[in-house]
C-alpha cells in the first residue's frame, strides 16, 4: 500500500510512536545538484542576514544551489502557501507557533521527522508543527522605577498600583493571546474556559493605551505614557540595552508564554533533501548562537555551548524550557473569530 508522507506521519503518531525505525524519503527527495533552487519564506531584517551567512552560504558552497527568498510578515506568505497547497512554490516556510501547527493539520506543511540530523537535539516543544528554530517567549514587561516591588506573578498586573498604566496588546496576535491565556490560567480558567480571562482583563480598564507593535510600546515607555505591557522578551531585551534600562522583563512563577519561530517544509516540495539540509544548518551551533547573540532568540536545541555573557538573557536548559507555557492551539484557532469579536467589544471598546 502506498501512502503519502503526511498520512504515514499520522499513522506513526496515532500508534504512539515517537519516530519510525527507518525514514523513507519521498521519490522527490533526490540528492541536490548544482543549479537547484530552494525557495525560502522568512522574515527580513536580522533574521534574513543571519540565515544568509550561516545557512545559505554553507549550503551553496556544498551543492552549488540557488537560494531565493520571499520576505516579510507571515500573513502574506501563509496565504500564498495555502493557495499553492500541494503544488508549492515555497520549499521552506517560516511560521509562528500557532500558524505552523495549523498548517500541518491543513496539509500545507509536513510534520517534523527524525530525517534531520539535529532532530534529536530539539527540545520536545520544538518538535511540533515543524522544526522550532527560536524560542521567543512572551511575558510581562514593566518600568521597574514605577513598581513598589518586582513583578513575580501574572496576577501582579491586577495590583492597584498598575491601574490606568497598562498598555494592553492589540488583538489576538502572539502578545494578545499570551496575555489572555495566561490571565485565564492564573484565575482558574483555560483555553476551553476563556470567559474568565475576558472578565478579569476588563477589571484592568481603563488602559493607558492599546499597543499594536513593539515599536509603539517602546515609544509609550519612552514618553511615560504607559508603564506595563505584555511583550516578547527578546525584543524588549534589545530595547533595554539600547534605550531604556528602567524596563524589567518579568519571569513569573507561573511561567512565560511559549512563543516560537518554526521552520516548515512544504507538502509537495521538489527539494526535500535540500530543504532538510537548510533546516539542519539553521539548527546548527553557528546559526543558533548568531540568533542568541544578535537578537536574543533562545536556542531550540540542547547540543550547543552558549557563552557565559549571554546566558542570563536567554531561556536555556531542560528545566527552564519546560517552564514555558504552551497552549492548546486547536482550541484557540477554532475560537479566534468568536474571541476577536468579544475582544473588540469588551476589551478594546
ABEGO torsion letter per residue (X at the ends): XBBBAAAAAAAAAAAGBABBABBBBBAABBBBBBGBBBBBBBBBEAAAAAAAAAAAAAAAAAAGBBBBBBBEBAAAAAAAAAAABGBBABABBBBBAAAAAAAAAAGABBBBBAABAAAAABBAAAABGEBBABBBBBBBBBBAAABABBBABAAAAABAAABGABBBBBEABAAAAAAAAAAAAAAGBBAABAAAAAAAAAAAOBBABBBABAAAAAAAAAAGABABBBBBAAAAAAAAAAABAABBBBBBAAEBBBBBBBBBBBBGBABAAAAAAAAAAAABAAAAAAAAAAAGBBBABAABBBBAAAAAABBBEAAAAAABBBBBAAAAAAAAAAAAAAAAAAAAX
